[in-house]
Amino acid sequence: MLFLKVMEPARDPAQSPSEIVRDMVEAGRVNEARAYLASLTDGSDEVERWRQVLAPPPVVHSTKSTGRDCSQELQWLRKHVREYLGQWVVFDRGAFLDADRSRVALHDRVGDRPGLLFVRVPDAQTSEV
C-alpha cells in the first residue's frame, strides 16, 4: 500500500495556501500540492480553483478506434531502420515519402496534408523497432 506523506514546506507565515500550492507546482511537486490541498479545510475560492486545476484528468473509455492500421509503416521501418537512424521519416498511407534529421525541415518539404505519419527512428544506442 502506498502512503503519501504531506510535507509542510518551509514558507513565509504570511503566505496564503494558494501561494504555497503555486510554489509547489512551480517546483514540480504536483503530487505534494495535491496532498496539501486535500489536507486543507479551507474552502476559499482560490483553494477550490487549485483543487480543480490539479485534479487528475477524467478518463473516458471508448470502443471506437480513432487510429488506423500502421502495420505497413512498421514493416518498412523494420527493414530500413539502419538506414535512417536518428532521423525522422514520413509516410503517406503506408508509403515512405522522405526523411530528415529535422522534423521541421521534413514537414516543410512534404507539407501538411491528411494521412501523413511522422516517425522518429531512434539513434544507434536505442534502436528498437
N, C-alpha and C positions, 0 to 999 in steps of 0.2 A: 504494500500500500504506500502511496506517495503522499507525503505531507509537505506542504509549502509553509515555510517559516516566514512570517511577516517581520521584516527587519525595519526597525524605526530608523530612518535616515538621520544623520546629523544635519540639523537645519536651524535656521533662524527662528526663534519662537514667534516672530511676527508673521511667518509665512502661513498663508491660508492652505487648507487641504488641496485646493485646486493648484496652487503653486507647487506644492510638494509633488503632486502627481505629474505635473508638467515637467518638473526637473527629472523625475524618474524616467519618464518616456523619452525625454531628450538624451538621457544617458543610456538608452536602450534597455531599460529594466521594465519592460511592459508587464511581464507576469507579476513582478513585485508591485507595480502600480495597481494592477487588478486586485491583488490580495489586499493591498492597503485600502482601496476603495470598498472592498467587501467588509472590512473591519470597521468602517466609519458608520456612525449612526446619524451623522449629519445628512439631511435630505435637501440641502440647498440646491438651487438651480444649477450652479457650477459643478457640484459633485455629481448630480444626476446626469449632466451633459457628459462628463468624463466617463461615467459608467456606461452610457450609451455608446460613446465613441470607442471605448476599449472592449466592449462586449464582443465575444467571439462571433464571427460571421455565421449566418444561418446556412445550413447545408440543405440543398434541395436535390432530392433524388429524382431521376427521370429514366424511363426506359427507352426514350427516344435518343438515338445517337445523332450527334451533330458533326461527327468527323467522317472521314472517308477511308477506304482501304488504301494503305500505303505500302502494301507488300511489294509492288514493283520497284518503288524507290529503295526499300530496304534491301531487296535482292541486288539492285545495281550497286548500292553502297558496299555491300559485302564483297563484290567482285573488284571494285575500284578504290577501296579505302586507301591503299598505299599511295596511289597517285595524287590524292587530294588531302593529305594530312595537314591539319592546321588551317584549312580553307573552308569557306562557305560554298556550298553547291546549291543550285536551284533547279527544281523540276517543274515541268508543266504537265499535269495529269499523267505522271509516271515516266515521262521522257526527260532525260538530262538536258539542260539548256546551257549552263555556264557555271564557272567557278571563279572565286577570287578570295584573297586573304581578307579583304574589306567587305563587310556586309553592305555598307553604304554604297561603295563603288559598284558592287554587283547589282544592287537594287536600282541604281541609276541607269545601268546598261539595259536591264531586262524590263524595267518599268513596273507598274503596279496594276496588275490585272487579276481577275478571279482565277483561282485554280493553282496559283504558284505556291510551291512549297520550298522554303529556305531551310537548309540543314547545315549545322556546323559540324565538320568532320574533326574529331579530336586530334591532337598532335601525337607524335610518336610515343610519348610516355603513357598516354591514356587511351590509345586506340583500341576500342572495342565497339564493334557494330553488330 
